[in-house]
């Protein structure tokens, strides 16, 4: 099997500059939201009643935790709130 290097130049040569630039633009626009349930108590379902140490106790603490994830990763501009 041939060992290919996935450099921008190689991608542009293989697929064309326009297609590569279109793909890059699409990836730059891609957004992911973080689910607020991951910061709190995991109740029911396959997680049972698992409570991780330091879990967020209310929506304000969940938002603080999400802001911290944004701060350390630079990703995740949005949060999906789960208020069950």
C-alpha positions as CSV (number, residue, x, y, z in Angstrom):
1,X,0.0,0.0,0.0
2,X,1.3,3.4,-1.0
3,X,2.1,5.8,1.9
4,X,0.4,9.1,1.0
5,X,1.0,12.3,2.7
6,X,-2.1,14.4,3.2
7,X,-0.7,17.8,2.7
8,X,-2.7,20.7,1.3
9,X,-0.7,20.7,-1.9
10,X,-1.3,17.0,-2.4
11,X,-5.0,17.3,-1.8
12,X,-5.2,20.3,-4.2
13,X,-3.3,18.3,-6.8
14,X,-5.6,15.3,-6.4
15,X,-9.0,16.9,-6.1
16,X,-8.5,20.5,-7.4
17,X,-8.0,23.7,-5.6
18,X,-11.7,24.7,-5.8
19,X,-13.0,21.4,-4.2
20,X,-10.4,21.6,-1.5
21,X,-11.2,25.2,-0.7
22,X,-14.9,24.4,-0.6
23,X,-14.2,21.5,1.8
24,X,-12.1,23.8,4.1
25,X,-14.8,26.4,4.1
26,X,-17.4,23.8,5.1
27,X,-15.3,22.5,7.9
28,X,-14.6,26.0,9.2
29,X,-18.4,26.7,9.4
30,X,-19.1,23.3,11.2
31,X,-20.5,23.8,14.7
32,X,-21.0,21.3,17.5
33,X,-23.1,21.9,20.5
34,X,-22.2,20.3,23.8
35,X,-25.1,18.7,25.7
36,X,-25.7,20.2,29.1
37,X,-26.6,16.8,30.6
38,X,-22.9,15.8,30.5
39,X,-22.1,18.2,33.3
40,X,-24.7,17.1,35.8
41,X,-25.9,14.0,37.5
42,X,-26.5,11.1,35.1
43,X,-29.9,9.9,36.0
44,X,-31.6,6.9,34.6
45,X,-30.9,5.0,31.4
46,X,-27.6,3.1,31.0
47,X,-25.8,5.4,33.5
48,X,-28.1,4.6,36.4
49,X,-27.8,7.3,39.1
50,X,-24.1,8.1,38.5
51,X,-22.9,11.3,40.1
52,X,-19.4,12.3,39.0
53,X,-17.4,14.2,41.6
54,X,-18.0,17.9,41.3
55,X,-21.1,17.5,39.1
56,X,-23.0,20.7,38.2
57,X,-26.1,21.1,40.4
58,X,-28.0,23.6,38.3
59,X,-28.1,25.2,34.9
60,X,-25.8,28.0,36.0
61,X,-23.1,25.6,37.0
62,X,-23.6,23.7,33.7
63,X,-23.1,26.9,31.8
64,X,-19.9,27.7,33.8
65,X,-18.6,24.2,33.0
66,X,-19.4,24.7,29.3
67,X,-17.6,28.0,29.3
68,X,-14.6,26.3,30.8
69,X,-14.6,23.6,28.1
70,X,-14.7,26.5,25.5
71,X,-11.8,28.2,27.3
72,X,-9.5,25.2,27.3
73,X,-10.3,23.8,23.9
74,X,-11.4,26.8,21.8
75,X,-14.3,24.7,20.5
76,X,-18.0,24.4,21.2
77,X,-19.7,27.8,20.9
78,X,-23.1,26.4,21.8
79,X,-24.7,24.3,24.5
80,X,-27.8,22.2,24.2
81,X,-29.8,22.6,27.4
82,X,-31.5,19.6,28.9
83,X,-33.9,20.6,31.6
84,X,-35.5,17.3,32.6
